[in-house]
Amino acid sequence: MQQQSFAYILNRHPYRENSLLLNIFTETQGKITCIARPAKKRGKVMRGNLEPFRYLSIEWSGRGEVFSLRQADERGRHYLAHQALLKALYFNELLIRLVYPAQPLSDLFLYYKNSLHALAKSDDVRVVMNFELYLLYSLGHGLVFSQTSDTAELIDDKKYYYYLPEVGLLSHDLDRRGICISGKLIHALHQSLSSFSPALLLELRTVLDSVIRLLLAGKPLNSRKLVEI
């Protein structure tokens, strides 16, 4: 069965003779893995198109966990300077490591595309944090708690609480498992990060790193060592 979608290449590796093994983030089917056999001359799959940060229209076919890429046409690309490029590579590694295969995430796909546009204009750390927050939200591990819930009404800015991705927010008095997060940060997350003080941004950075590390079972992200965030 042949399928098509807009997509981005997350990474690529040589595979057998002249083939490539690709991790691809698609708008309709989420993350998929494909084998591509690029044409030396003009063909349906050109090697030059199979680079990260190029907005593609692709077609693929097959069953199982690894598909065959049939066509890849470039529809645009993101021009990223050094630090912005490193941050975008960090986005890609997060998607590769945290998103399950064939999990449709069209809203996250659009947010990823818009985040690349934002990085091309500014490599502000808030762009990275906003992407991390949206990614966690899309995967069911959001840090923004409903303001109408009983829990939110009881949050005290002067106290600290605990958060577990699979459980949610825990009482500071009854349960000290998970990641420590201040009531002040919990309330602030309902607002734009542009209004955050340096102290709140620093706490958010610590919380995000802790949540991601927990989801990855402590396994490090290679790109995180290179990113200034």
Secondary structure, DSSP 8 states (H G I E B T S, - for coil): -EEEEEEEEEEEEEETTTEEEEEEEETTTEEEEEEE--BSSS-SBBGGG-SBTEEEEEEEE-SSSEEEEEEEEEEEE----HHHHHHHHHHHHHHHHHS-BT---HHHHHHHHHHHHHHHH---HHHHHHHHHHHHHHTT--S---TTSHHHHH--TTSEEEEETTTEEE-TTT---SEEEEHHHHHHTTS-GGG--HHHHHHHHHHHHHHHHHHTTT---TGGGT---
